[in-house]
Amino acid sequence: MAPKMKRPAAASAAKPSKKAKNTRTFLFSSESVNEGHPDKICDQVSDAVLDACLTVDPQSKVACETATKDNMVMV
């Protein structure tokens, strides 16, 4: 005589999980570059401009883009 097999539980029997209404999904990304990389130099220049503006006016709003090429830095 063959042993009896248990039937799997029906999928509808499982209770659906409830999510909070205020659940947010965030995507985090980052990059890593070595010391002396142009991106790192641009970040330092942009940070210095931001720091200078905030020193003069702590409520200032600043948008600063910096780019480098050869022997040139464009702010």
All heavy atoms as TSV, in Angstrom:
chain	resi	resn	atom	element	x	y	z
A	1	MET	N	N	0.843	-1.166	0.000
A	1	MET	CA	C	0.000	0.000	0.000
A	1	MET	C	C	0.895	1.238	0.000
A	1	MET	O	O	1.815	1.363	0.792
A	1	MET	CB	C	-0.896	-0.034	1.225
A	1	MET	CG	C	-1.780	1.143	1.328
A	1	MET	SD	S	-2.836	0.907	2.770
A	1	MET	CE	C	-4.215	1.733	2.215
A	2	ALA	N	N	0.605	2.183	-0.885
A	2	ALA	CA	C	1.408	3.405	-1.027
A	2	ALA	C	C	1.071	4.380	0.103
A	2	ALA	O	O	-0.082	4.494	0.495
A	2	ALA	CB	C	1.119	4.050	-2.374
A	3	PRO	N	N	2.086	5.115	0.608
A	3	PRO	CA	C	1.820	6.090	1.667
A	3	PRO	C	C	1.005	7.260	1.123
A	3	PRO	O	O	1.107	7.626	-0.042
A	3	PRO	CB	C	3.207	6.553	2.106
A	3	PRO	CG	C	4.108	6.217	0.979
A	3	PRO	CD	C	3.496	5.058	0.268
A	4	LYS	N	N	0.156	7.844	1.969
A	4	LYS	CA	C	-0.676	8.973	1.541
A	4	LYS	C	C	0.185	10.230	1.439
A	4	LYS	O	O	1.020	10.488	2.292
A	4	LYS	CB	C	-1.809	9.209	2.537
A	4	LYS	CG	C	-2.831	8.112	2.513
A	4	LYS	CD	C	-4.001	8.493	3.366
A	4	LYS	CE	C	-5.071	7.421	3.291
A	4	LYS	NZ	N	-6.245	7.771	4.055
A	5	MET	N	N	-0.037	11.003	0.389
A	5	MET	CA	C	0.686	12.254	0.162
A	5	MET	C	C	-0.176	13.409	0.667
A	5	MET	O	O	-1.379	13.416	0.463
A	5	MET	CB	C	0.957	12.451	-1.335
A	5	MET	CG	C	1.723	11.309	-1.979
A	5	MET	SD	S	3.482	11.415	-1.752
A	5	MET	CE	C	3.881	12.863	-2.624
A	6	LYS	N	N	0.447	14.377	1.303
A	6	LYS	CA	C	-0.283	15.556	1.744
A	6	LYS	C	C	-0.465	16.496	0.570
A	6	LYS	O	O	0.437	16.702	-0.233
A	6	LYS	CB	C	0.477	16.275	2.859
A	6	LYS	CG	C	0.515	15.515	4.145
A	6	LYS	CD	C	1.159	16.353	5.213
A	6	LYS	CE	C	1.171	15.608	6.541
A	6	LYS	NZ	N	1.800	16.411	7.582
A	7	ARG	N	N	-1.652	17.089	0.482
A	7	ARG	CA	C	-1.914	18.056	-0.574
A	7	ARG	C	C	-1.380	19.414	-0.143
A	7	ARG	O	O	-1.506	19.795	1.016
A	7	ARG	CB	C	-3.418	18.165	-0.842
A	7	ARG	CG	C	-3.965	16.933	-1.504
A	7	ARG	CD	C	-5.402	17.034	-1.899
A	7	ARG	NE	N	-6.042	18.328	-1.648
A	7	ARG	CZ	C	-7.317	18.556	-1.818
A	7	ARG	NH1	N	-8.111	17.601	-2.212
A	7	ARG	NH2	N	-7.829	19.738	-1.582
A	8	PRO	N	N	-0.792	20.192	-1.070
A	8	PRO	CA	C	-0.321	21.530	-0.708
A	8	PRO	C	C	-1.508	22.432	-0.396
A	8	PRO	O	O	-2.595	22.274	-0.938
A	8	PRO	CB	C	0.419	22.014	-1.960
A	8	PRO	CG	C	-0.054	21.133	-3.065
A	8	PRO	CD	C	-0.510	19.849	-2.449
A	9	ALA	N	N	-1.290	23.373	0.505
A	9	ALA	CA	C	-2.355	24.308	0.882
A	9	ALA	C	C	-2.704	25.182	-0.310
A	9	ALA	O	O	-1.851	25.544	-1.115
A	9	ALA	CB	C	-1.891	25.172	2.052
A	10	ALA	N	N	-3.944	25.519	-0.429
A	10	ALA	CA	C	-4.396	26.353	-1.538
A	10	ALA	C	C	-3.821	27.751	-1.395
A	10	ALA	O	O	-3.690	28.289	-0.303
A	10	ALA	CB	C	-5.923	26.413	-1.554
A	11	ALA	N	N	-3.482	28.374	-2.512
A	11	ALA	CA	C	-2.888	29.709	-2.504
A	11	ALA	C	C	-3.870	30.732	-1.947
A	11	ALA	O	O	-3.481	31.712	-1.331
A	11	ALA	CB	C	-2.463	30.098	-3.911
A	12	SER	N	N	-5.158	30.502	-2.145
A	12	SER	CA	C	-6.146	31.469	-1.676
A	12	SER	C	C	-6.295	31.425	-0.162
A	12	SER	O	O	-6.835	32.342	0.424
A	12	SER	CB	C	-7.499	31.212	-2.348
A	12	SER	OG	O	-7.938	29.911	-2.016
A	13	ALA	N	N	-5.787	30.382	0.463
A	13	ALA	CA	C	-5.916	30.265	1.905
A	13	ALA	C	C	-4.957	31.214	2.626
A	13	ALA	O	O	-5.196	31.589	3.759
A	13	ALA	CB	C	-5.658	28.831	2.341
A	14	ALA	N	N	-3.862	31.598	1.962
A	14	ALA	CA	C	-2.897	32.495	2.590
A	14	ALA	C	C	-3.455	33.913	2.627
A	14	ALA	O	O	-4.067	34.374	1.678
A	14	ALA	CB	C	-1.584	32.465	1.815
A	15	LYS	N	N	-3.231	34.589	3.754
A	15	LYS	CA	C	-3.707	35.962	3.881
A	15	LYS	C	C	-2.759	36.897	3.138
A	15	LYS	O	O	-1.545	36.767	3.263
A	15	LYS	CB	C	-3.767	36.366	5.357
A	15	LYS	CG	C	-4.808	35.612	6.137
A	15	LYS	CD	C	-4.837	36.091	7.566
A	15	LYS	CE	C	-5.865	35.306	8.380
A	15	LYS	NZ	N	-5.870	35.730	9.776
A	16	PRO	N	N	-3.306	37.830	2.369
A	16	PRO	CA	C	-2.426	38.770	1.666
A	16	PRO	C	C	-1.757	39.708	2.673
A	16	PRO	O	O	-2.362	40.109	3.660
A	16	PRO	CB	C	-3.375	39.540	0.751
A	16	PRO	CG	C	-4.737	39.374	1.347
A	16	PRO	CD	C	-4.717	38.061	2.074
A	17	SER	N	N	-0.488	39.998	2.430
A	17	SER	CA	C	0.220	40.899	3.348
A	17	SER	C	C	-0.238	42.328	3.103
A	17	SER	O	O	-0.509	42.727	1.977
A	17	SER	CB	C	1.727	40.783	3.138
A	17	SER	OG	O	2.055	41.175	1.826
A	18	LYS	N	N	-0.342	43.077	4.174
A	18	LYS	CA	C	-0.771	44.465	4.071
A	18	LYS	C	C	0.455	45.366	4.135
A	18	LYS	O	O	1.334	45.163	4.964
A	18	LYS	CB	C	-1.734	44.816	5.208
A	18	LYS	CG	C	-3.051	44.095	5.112
A	18	LYS	CD	C	-3.976	44.535	6.228
A	18	LYS	CE	C	-5.305	43.794	6.144
A	18	LYS	NZ	N	-6.213	44.205	7.218
A	19	LYS	N	N	0.502	46.353	3.248
A	19	LYS	CA	C	1.587	47.322	3.246
A	19	LYS	C	C	1.085	48.619	3.848
A	19	LYS	O	O	-0.073	48.965	3.711
A	19	LYS	CB	C	2.088	47.593	1.828
A	19	LYS	CG	C	2.877	46.457	1.236
A	19	LYS	CD	C	3.487	46.871	-0.061
A	19	LYS	CE	C	4.354	45.771	-0.621
A	19	LYS	NZ	N	4.984	46.171	-1.870
A	20	ALA	N	N	1.978	49.317	4.497
A	20	ALA	CA	C	1.617	50.620	5.040
A	20	ALA	C	C	1.295	51.562	3.890
A	20	ALA	O	O	1.873	51.479	2.813
A	20	ALA	CB	C	2.769	51.178	5.869
A	21	LYS	N	N	0.370	52.465	4.122
A	21	LYS	CA	C	-0.044	53.385	3.075
A	21	LYS	C	C	1.065	54.353	2.691
A	21	LYS	O	O	1.098	54.833	1.580
A	21	LYS	CB	C	-1.286	54.164	3.527
A	21	LYS	CG	C	-2.513	53.302	3.629
A	21	LYS	CD	C	-3.714	54.113	4.047
A	21	LYS	CE	C	-4.931	53.209	4.179
A	21	LYS	NZ	N	-6.123	53.944	4.579
A	22	ASN	N	N	1.980	54.637	3.605
A	22	ASN	CA	C	3.026	55.608	3.345
A	22	ASN	C	C	4.349	54.960	2.950
A	22	ASN	O	O	5.396	55.550	3.118
A	22	ASN	CB	C	3.229	56.497	4.580
A	22	ASN	CG	C	2.014	57.351	4.857
A	22	ASN	OD1	O	1.264	57.669	3.938
A	22	ASN	ND2	N	1.810	57.719	6.102
A	23	THR	N	N	4.309	53.758	2.426
A	23	THR	CA	C	5.529	53.074	2.029
A	23	THR	C	C	6.119	53.755	0.798
A	23	THR	O	O	5.427	54.022	-0.163
A	23	THR	CB	C	5.245	51.602	1.707
A	23	THR	OG1	O	4.710	50.983	2.864
A	23	THR	CG2	C	6.506	50.882	1.296
A	24	ARG	N	N	7.416	54.046	0.856
A	24	ARG	CA	C	8.113	54.664	-0.263
A	24	ARG	C	C	9.266	53.767	-0.672
A	24	ARG	O	O	9.872	53.095	0.150
A	24	ARG	CB	C	8.665	56.028	0.109
A	24	ARG	CG	C	7.597	57.055	0.368
A	24	ARG	CD	C	8.237	58.377	0.660
A	24	ARG	NE	N	7.218	59.374	0.944
A	24	ARG	CZ	C	7.483	60.612	1.253
A	24	ARG	NH1	N	8.730	61.017	1.344
A	24	ARG	NH2	N	6.528	61.470	1.491
A	25	THR	N	N	9.579	53.777	-1.933
A	25	THR	CA	C	10.699	53.017	-2.442
A	25	THR	C	C	11.783	53.997	-2.873
A	25	THR	O	O	11.501	54.963	-3.577
A	25	THR	CB	C	10.279	52.165	-3.649
A	25	THR	OG1	O	9.227	51.298	-3.238
A	25	THR	CG2	C	11.436	51.355	-4.175
A	26	PHE	N	N	13.006	53.777	-2.420
A	26	PHE	CA	C	14.115	54.637	-2.762
A	26	PHE	C	C	15.168	53.832	-3.500
A	26	PHE	O	O	15.417	52.671	-3.183
A	26	PHE	CB	C	14.747	55.245	-1.509
A	26	PHE	CG	C	13.842	56.202	-0.796
A	26	PHE	CD1	C	13.058	55.775	0.260
A	26	PHE	CD2	C	13.767	57.516	-1.185
A	26	PHE	CE1	C	12.220	56.652	0.929
A	26	PHE	CE2	C	12.924	58.403	-0.537
A	26	PHE	CZ	C	12.152	57.973	0.524
A	27	LEU	N	N	15.790	54.465	-4.477
A	27	LEU	CA	C	16.897	53.851	-5.203
A	27	LEU	C	C	18.162	54.574	-4.783
A	27	LEU	O	O	18.245	55.798	-4.890
A	27	LEU	CB	C	16.684	53.979	-6.710
A	27	LEU	CG	C	17.814	53.465	-7.590
A	27	LEU	CD1	C	17.980	51.962	-7.399
A	27	LEU	CD2	C	17.543	53.783	-9.037
A	28	PHE	N	N	19.117	53.848	-4.259
A	28	PHE	CA	C	20.372	54.445	-3.807
A	28	PHE	C	C	21.473	54.012	-4.757
A	28	PHE	O	O	21.605	52.835	-5.083
A	28	PHE	CB	C	20.705	53.983	-2.382
A	28	PHE	CG	C	22.026	54.500	-1.896
A	28	PHE	CD1	C	22.132	55.793	-1.423
A	28	PHE	CD2	C	23.142	53.706	-1.919
A	28	PHE	CE1	C	23.344	56.278	-0.976
A	28	PHE	CE2	C	24.358	54.175	-1.476
A	28	PHE	CZ	C	24.457	55.471	-1.009
A	29	SER	N	N	22.239	54.984	-5.214
A	29	SER	CA	C	23.386	54.648	-6.048
A	29	SER	C	C	24.551	55.549	-5.656
A	29	SER	O	O	24.357	56.641	-5.132
A	29	SER	CB	C	23.061	54.811	-7.536
A	29	SER	OG	O	22.851	56.173	-7.840
A	30	SER	N	N	25.742	55.093	-5.897
A	30	SER	CA	C	26.918	55.900	-5.606
A	30	SER	C	C	28.040	55.479	-6.542
A	30	SER	O	O	28.018	54.403	-7.128
A	30	SER	CB	C	27.346	55.731	-4.147
A	30	SER	OG	O	27.792	54.411	-3.937
A	31	GLU	N	N	28.991	56.382	-6.684
A	31	GLU	CA	C	30.157	56.049	-7.489
A	31	GLU	C	C	31.401	56.279	-6.649
A	31	GLU	O	O	31.383	57.082	-5.713
A	31	GLU	CB	C	30.213	56.907	-8.760
A	31	GLU	CG	C	30.434	58.376	-8.506
A	31	GLU	CD	C	30.560	59.193	-9.776
A	31	GLU	OE1	O	30.656	58.602	-10.865
A	31	GLU	OE2	O	30.561	60.417	-9.678
A	32	SER	N	N	32.436	55.596	-6.979
A	32	SER	CA	C	33.680	55.742	-6.248
A	32	SER	C	C	34.792	55.994	-7.257
A	32	SER	O	O	34.936	55.253	-8.232
A	32	SER	CB	C	33.963	54.469	-5.453
A	32	SER	OG	O	35.206	54.588	-4.800
A	33	VAL	N	N	35.559	57.067	-7.046
A	33	VAL	CA	C	36.679	57.377	-7.935
A	33	VAL	C	C	37.925	57.598	-7.090
A	33	VAL	O	O	37.851	57.917	-5.905
A	33	VAL	CB	C	36.382	58.631	-8.796
A	33	VAL	CG1	C	35.244	58.363	-9.765
A	33	VAL	CG2	C	36.067	59.837	-7.943
A	34	ASN	N	N	39.060	57.441	-7.703
A	34	ASN	CA	C	40.326	57.600	-6.994
A	34	ASN	C	C	40.675	59.073	-6.801
A	34	ASN	O	O	40.159	59.957	-7.491
A	34	ASN	CB	C	41.457	56.909	-7.758
A	34	ASN	CG	C	41.307	55.410	-7.769
A	34	ASN	OD1	O	40.760	54.835	-6.840
A	34	ASN	ND2	N	41.806	54.773	-8.827
A	35	GLU	N	N	41.584	59.324	-5.871
A	35	GLU	CA	C	42.046	60.684	-5.597
A	35	GLU	C	C	42.664	61.284	-6.863
A	35	GLU	O	O	43.380	60.601	-7.597
A	35	GLU	CB	C	43.093	60.640	-4.489
A	35	GLU	CG	C	43.555	61.994	-4.027
A	35	GLU	CD	C	44.526	61.898	-2.869
A	35	GLU	OE1	O	44.515	60.871	-2.170
A	35	GLU	OE2	O	45.281	62.848	-2.688
A	36	GLY	N	N	42.337	62.547	-7.138
A	36	GLY	CA	C	42.864	63.214	-8.324
A	36	GLY	C	C	42.001	63.037	-9.551
A	36	GLY	O	O	42.270	63.623	-10.596
A	37	HIS	N	N	40.959	62.233	-9.457
A	37	HIS	CA	C	40.043	62.037	-10.587
A	37	HIS	C	C	39.302	63.347	-10.855
A	37	HIS	O	O	38.959	64.072	-9.922
A	37	HIS	CB	C	39.052	60.919	-10.254
A	37	HIS	CG	C	38.236	60.475	-11.416
A	37	HIS	ND1	N	37.115	61.145	-11.819
A	37	HIS	CD2	C	38.394	59.439	-12.276
A	37	HIS	CE1	C	36.595	60.535	-12.867
A	37	HIS	NE2	N	37.357	59.500	-13.159
A	38	PRO	N	N	39.059	63.699	-12.127
A	38	PRO	CA	C	38.368	64.962	-12.427
A	38	PRO	C	C	37.028	65.136	-11.714
A	38	PRO	O	O	36.691	66.255	-11.319
A	38	PRO	CB	C	38.167	64.902	-13.944
A	38	PRO	CG	C	39.268	64.021	-14.433
A	38	PRO	CD	C	39.488	63.010	-13.345
A	39	ASP	N	N	36.276	64.071	-11.509
A	39	ASP	CA	C	34.998	64.186	-10.793
A	39	ASP	C	C	35.221	64.641	-9.357
A	39	ASP	O	O	34.450	65.429	-8.812
A	39	ASP	CB	C	34.248	62.850	-10.781
A	39	ASP	CG	C	33.564	62.546	-12.103
A	39	ASP	OD1	O	33.478	63.465	-12.943
A	39	ASP	OD2	O	33.107	61.412	-12.280
A	40	LYS	N	N	36.267	64.125	-8.734
A	40	LYS	CA	C	36.553	64.485	-7.339
A	40	LYS	C	C	36.984	65.953	-7.257
A	40	LYS	O	O	36.611	66.672	-6.331
A	40	LYS	CB	C	37.639	63.572	-6.779
A	40	LYS	CG	C	37.585	63.460	-5.271
A	40	LYS	CD	C	38.488	62.362	-4.802
A	40	LYS	CE	C	37.816	61.147	-4.462
A	40	LYS	NZ	N	37.203	60.606	-3.476
A	41	ILE	N	N	37.755	66.408	-8.228
A	41	ILE	CA	C	38.187	67.809	-8.257
A	41	ILE	C	C	36.979	68.718	-8.465
A	41	ILE	O	O	36.831	69.742	-7.791
A	41	ILE	CB	C	39.245	68.024	-9.362
A	41	ILE	CG1	C	40.511	67.247	-9.007
A	41	ILE	CG2	C	39.541	69.504	-9.555
A	41	ILE	CD1	C	41.522	67.145	-10.125
A	42	CYS	N	N	36.083	68.344	-9.367
A	42	CYS	CA	C	34.869	69.133	-9.616
A	42	CYS	C	C	34.003	69.199	-8.365
A	42	CYS	O	O	33.443	70.259	-8.051
A	42	CYS	CB	C	34.075	68.544	-10.775
A	42	CYS	SG	S	34.854	68.767	-12.376
A	43	ASP	N	N	33.888	68.095	-7.650
A	43	ASP	CA	C	33.108	68.079	-6.408
A	43	ASP	C	C	33.704	69.029	-5.381
A	43	ASP	O	O	32.980	69.736	-4.676
A	43	ASP	CB	C	33.039	66.670	-5.820
A	43	ASP	CG	C	32.127	65.748	-6.615
A	43	ASP	OD1	O	31.328	66.258	-7.424
A	43	ASP	OD2	O	32.223	64.527	-6.413
A	44	GLN	N	N	35.033	69.073	-5.286
A	44	GLN	CA	C	35.689	69.958	-4.320
A	44	GLN	C	C	35.445	71.419	-4.676
A	44	GLN	O	O	35.208	72.252	-3.794
A	44	GLN	CB	C	37.187	69.670	-4.262
A	44	GLN	CG	C	37.517	68.370	-3.576
A	44	GLN	CD	C	39.009	68.076	-3.560
A	44	GLN	OE1	O	39.766	68.604	-4.372
A	44	GLN	NE2	N	39.426	67.224	-2.637
A	45	VAL	N	N	35.503	71.755	-5.967
A	45	VAL	CA	C	35.264	73.133	-6.400
A	45	VAL	C	C	33.814	73.522	-6.108
A	45	VAL	O	O	33.542	74.591	-5.554
A	45	VAL	CB	C	35.598	73.309	-7.895
A	45	VAL	CG1	C	35.142	74.671	-8.403
A	45	VAL	CG2	C	37.089	73.118	-8.138
A	46	SER	N	N	32.867	72.649	-6.464
A	46	SER	CA	C	31.451	72.939	-6.218
A	46	SER	C	C	31.172	73.085	-4.724
A	46	SER	O	O	30.414	73.973	-4.309
A	46	SER	CB	C	30.575	71.831	-6.795
A	46	SER	OG	O	30.703	71.788	-8.199
A	47	ASP	N	N	31.787	72.231	-3.904
A	47	ASP	CA	C	31.612	72.319	-2.446
A	47	ASP	C	C	32.170	73.632	-1.905
A	47	ASP	O	O	31.587	74.241	-1.005
A	47	ASP	CB	C	32.285	71.140	-1.740
A	47	ASP	CG	C	31.541	69.827	-1.945
A	47	ASP	OD1	O	30.380	69.883	-2.400
A	47	ASP	OD2	O	32.122	68.782	-1.640
A	48	ALA	N	N	33.306	74.094	-2.453
A	48	ALA	CA	C	33.901	75.354	-2.004
A	48	ALA	C	C	32.992	76.532	-2.354
A	48	ALA	O	O	32.826	77.457	-1.547
A	48	ALA	CB	C	35.279	75.541	-2.633
A	49	VAL	N	N	32.384	76.514	-3.539
A	49	VAL	CA	C	31.453	77.575	-3.926
A	49	VAL	C	C	30.243	77.568	-2.998
A	49	VAL	O	O	29.806	78.614	-2.508
A	49	VAL	CB	C	31.019	77.405	-5.398
A	49	VAL	CG1	C	29.877	78.344	-5.746
A	49	VAL	CG2	C	32.205	77.629	-6.336
A	50	LEU	N	N	29.702	76.389	-2.726
A	50	LEU	CA	C	28.559	76.276	-1.821
A	50	LEU	C	C	28.909	76.789	-0.422
A	50	LEU	O	O	28.157	77.562	0.170
A	50	LEU	CB	C	28.088	74.826	-1.748
A	50	LEU	CG	C	26.980	74.527	-0.744
A	50	LEU	CD1	C	25.712	75.281	-1.104
A	50	LEU	CD2	C	26.732	73.035	-0.671
A	51	ASP	N	N	30.059	76.382	0.099
A	51	ASP	CA	C	30.483	76.830	1.430
A	51	ASP	C	C	30.633	78.346	1.493
A	51	ASP	O	O	30.235	78.977	2.481
A	51	ASP	CB	C	31.801	76.160	1.834
A	51	ASP	CG	C	31.640	74.676	2.116
A	51	ASP	OD1	O	30.494	74.238	2.335
A	51	ASP	OD2	O	32.665	73.968	2.111
A	52	ALA	N	N	31.195	78.948	0.430
A	52	ALA	CA	C	31.375	80.401	0.405
A	52	ALA	C	C	30.027	81.112	0.417
A	52	ALA	O	O	29.844	82.106	1.125
A	52	ALA	CB	C	32.182	80.804	-0.823
A	53	CYS	N	N	29.071	80.604	-0.362
A	53	CYS	CA	C	27.739	81.217	-0.397
A	53	CYS	C	C	27.032	81.085	0.941
A	53	CYS	O	O	26.415	82.041	1.416
A	53	CYS	CB	C	26.901	80.586	-1.499
A	53	CYS	SG	S	27.483	80.965	-3.161
A	54	LEU	N	N	27.123	79.926	1.563
A	54	LEU	CA	C	26.453	79.710	2.848
A	54	LEU	C	C	27.102	80.502	3.978
A	54	LEU	O	O	26.441	80.835	4.956
A	54	LEU	CB	C	26.427	78.216	3.188
A	54	LEU	CG	C	25.515	77.367	2.293
A	54	LEU	CD1	C	25.676	75.891	2.631
A	54	LEU	CD2	C	24.069	77.796	2.419
A	55	THR	N	N	28.391	80.804	3.848
A	55	THR	CA	C	29.068	81.623	4.851
A	55	THR	C	C	28.513	83.044	4.836
A	55	THR	O	O	28.271	83.642	5.882
A	55	THR	CB	C	30.586	81.663	4.584
A	55	THR	OG1	O	31.088	80.326	4.660
A	55	THR	CG2	C	31.312	82.526	5.605
A	56	VAL	N	N	28.281	83.575	3.633
A	56	VAL	CA	C	27.757	84.933	3.490
A	56	VAL	C	C	26.277	84.986	3.850
A	56	VAL	O	O	25.826	85.880	4.558
A	56	VAL	CB	C	27.989	85.451	2.052
A	56	VAL	CG1	C	27.310	86.794	1.849
A	56	VAL	CG2	C	29.470	85.538	1.746
A	57	ASP	N	N	25.507	84.008	3.349
A	57	ASP	CA	C	24.055	83.983	3.594
A	57	ASP	C	C	23.632	82.545	3.878
A	57	ASP	O	O	23.500	81.739	2.944
A	57	ASP	CB	C	23.302	84.532	2.388
A	57	ASP	CG	C	21.794	84.535	2.577
A	57	ASP	OD1	O	21.323	84.272	3.710
A	57	ASP	OD2	O	21.079	84.793	1.592
A	58	PRO	N	N	23.422	82.190	5.147
A	58	PRO	CA	C	23.051	80.810	5.493
A	58	PRO	C	C	21.736	80.336	4.861
A	58	PRO	O	O	21.500	79.145	4.755
A	58	PRO	CB	C	22.934	80.833	7.015
A	58	PRO	CG	C	23.733	82.010	7.450
A	58	PRO	CD	C	23.629	83.011	6.337
A	59	GLN	N	N	20.894	81.253	4.418
A	59	GLN	CA	C	19.620	80.879	3.784
A	59	GLN	C	C	19.712	80.840	2.260
A	59	GLN	O	O	18.704	80.673	1.581
A	59	GLN	CB	C	18.528	81.879	4.199
A	59	GLN	CG	C	18.254	81.901	5.698
A	59	GLN	CD	C	17.725	80.564	6.193
A	59	GLN	OE1	O	16.886	79.939	5.558
A	59	GLN	NE2	N	18.230	80.116	7.332
A	60	SER	N	N	20.921	81.007	1.706
A	60	SER	CA	C	21.060	81.069	0.246
A	60	SER	C	C	20.754	79.722	-0.392
A	60	SER	O	O	20.899	78.664	0.211
A	60	SER	CB	C	22.470	81.521	-0.125
A	60	SER	OG	O	23.430	80.590	0.316
A	61	LYS	N	N	20.308	79.798	-1.616
A	61	LYS	CA	C	20.038	78.605	-2.415
A	61	LYS	C	C	21.032	78.612	-3.573
A	61	LYS	O	O	21.152	79.593	-4.287
A	61	LYS	CB	C	18.606	78.617	-2.920
A	61	LYS	CG	C	17.632	78.504	-1.756
A	61	LYS	CD	C	16.214	78.646	-2.208
A	61	LYS	CE	C	15.214	78.524	-1.103
A	61	LYS	NZ	N	15.579	79.042	0.183
A	62	VAL	N	N	21.744	77.505	-3.737
A	62	VAL	CA	C	22.860	77.476	-4.683
A	62	VAL	C	C	22.724	76.290	-5.619
A	62	VAL	O	O	22.421	75.183	-5.191
A	62	VAL	CB	C	24.210	77.369	-3.915
A	62	VAL	CG1	C	25.376	77.358	-4.877
A	62	VAL	CG2	C	24.352	78.490	-2.915
A	63	ALA	N	N	22.938	76.545	-6.896
A	63	ALA	CA	C	23.063	75.484	-7.894
A	63	ALA	C	C	24.404	75.694	-8.573
A	63	ALA	O	O	24.650	76.755	-9.149
A	63	ALA	CB	C	21.928	75.540	-8.900
A	64	CYS	N	N	25.290	74.736	-8.480
A	64	CYS	CA	C	26.641	74.905	-9.023
A	64	CYS	C	C	27.034	73.643	-9.777
A	64	CYS	O	O	27.001	72.548	-9.237
A	64	CYS	CB	C	27.621	75.177	-7.880
A	64	CYS	SG	S	29.292	75.477	-8.447
A	65	GLU	N	N	27.410	73.825	-11.028
A	65	GLU	CA	C	27.933	72.726	-11.844
A	65	GLU	C	C	29.371	73.053	-12.185
A	65	GLU	O	O	29.692	74.195	-12.516
A	65	GLU	CB	C	27.121	72.578	-13.137
A	65	GLU	CG	C	25.740	72.003	-12.936
A	65	GLU	CD	C	25.765	70.542	-12.554
A	65	GLU	OE1	O	26.695	69.810	-12.973
A	65	GLU	OE2	O	24.875	70.126	-11.818
A	66	THR	N	N	30.226	72.069	-12.116
A	66	THR	CA	C	31.641	72.264	-12.415
A	66	THR	C	C	32.079	71.187	-13.390
A	66	THR	O	O	31.715	70.033	-13.241
A	66	THR	CB	C	32.484	72.177	-11.127
A	66	THR	OG1	O	31.948	73.096	-10.173
A	66	THR	CG2	C	33.921	72.524	-11.391
A	67	ALA	N	N	32.879	71.594	-14.385
A	67	ALA	CA	C	33.410	70.637	-15.369
A	67	ALA	C	C	34.891	70.943	-15.575
A	67	ALA	O	O	35.328	72.088	-15.469
A	67	ALA	CB	C	32.662	70.751	-16.681
A	68	THR	N	N	35.673	69.915	-15.887
A	68	THR	CA	C	37.088	70.096	-16.156
A	68	THR	C	C	37.449	69.447	-17.483
A	68	THR	O	O	36.846	68.467	-17.897
A	68	THR	CB	C	37.965	69.463	-15.063
A	68	THR	OG1	O	37.719	68.068	-15.029
A	68	THR	CG2	C	37.717	70.076	-13.729
A	69	LYS	N	N	38.435	70.041	-18.135
A	69	LYS	CA	C	39.001	69.461	-19.360
A	69	LYS	C	C	40.402	70.004	-19.508
A	69	LYS	O	O	40.604	71.228	-19.467
A	69	LYS	CB	C	38.152	69.828	-20.577
A	69	LYS	CG	C	38.765	69.400	-21.885
A	69	LYS	CD	C	37.817	68.575	-22.685
A	69	LYS	CE	C	38.382	68.307	-24.069
A	69	LYS	NZ	N	39.022	67.046	-24.171
A	70	ASP	N	N	41.359	69.149	-19.672
A	70	ASP	CA	C	42.761	69.517	-19.805
A	70	ASP	C	C	43.161	70.483	-18.682
A	70	ASP	O	O	43.126	70.123	-17.533
A	70	ASP	CB	C	43.041	70.104	-21.195
A	70	ASP	CG	C	42.748	69.075	-22.290
A	70	ASP	OD1	O	42.934	67.870	-22.035
A	70	ASP	OD2	O	42.324	69.489	-23.382
A	71	ASN	N	N	43.509	71.716	-19.009
A	71	ASN	CA	C	43.936	72.690	-17.991
A	71	ASN	C	C	42.877	73.750	-17.739
A	71	ASN	O	O	43.182	74.909	-17.488
A	71	ASN	CB	C	45.246	73.377	-18.430
A	71	ASN	CG	C	46.416	72.415	-18.396
A	71	ASN	OD1	O	46.482	71.557	-17.518
A	71	ASN	ND2	N	47.315	72.531	-19.353
A	72	MET	N	N	41.609	73.382	-17.810
A	72	MET	CA	C	40.520	74.334	-17.660
A	72	MET	C	C	39.502	73.794	-16.649
A	72	MET	O	O	39.215	72.604	-16.621
A	72	MET	CB	C	39.803	74.554	-19.002
A	72	MET	CG	C	38.632	75.507	-18.911
A	72	MET	SD	S	37.566	75.456	-20.336
A	72	MET	CE	C	36.763	73.897	-20.135
A	73	VAL	N	N	38.969	74.692	-15.823
A	73	VAL	CA	C	37.872	74.359	-14.934
A	73	VAL	C	C	36.753	75.343	-15.221
A	73	VAL	O	O	36.952	76.554	-15.207
A	73	VAL	CB	C	38.279	74.467	-13.439
A	73	VAL	CG1	C	37.082	74.202	-12.539
A	73	VAL	CG2	C	39.410	73.512	-13.121
A	74	MET	N	N	35.555	74.821	-15.527
A	74	MET	CA	C	34.415	75.675	-15.829
A	74	MET	C	C	33.400	75.521	-14.689
A	74	MET	O	O	32.997	74.431	-14.355
A	74	MET	CB	C	33.761	75.240	-17.145
A	74	MET	CG	C	32.559	76.078	-17.522
A	74	MET	SD	S	31.795	75.567	-19.064
A	74	MET	CE	C	31.143	73.973	-18.629
A	75	VAL	N	N	33.029	76.669	-14.083
A	75	VAL	CA	C	32.065	76.666	-12.982
A	75	VAL	C	C	30.789	77.318	-13.484
A	75	VAL	O	O	30.805	78.388	-14.038
A	75	VAL	CB	C	32.616	77.430	-11.766
A	75	VAL	CG1	C	31.600	77.406	-10.621
A	75	VAL	CG2	C	33.909	76.795	-11.306
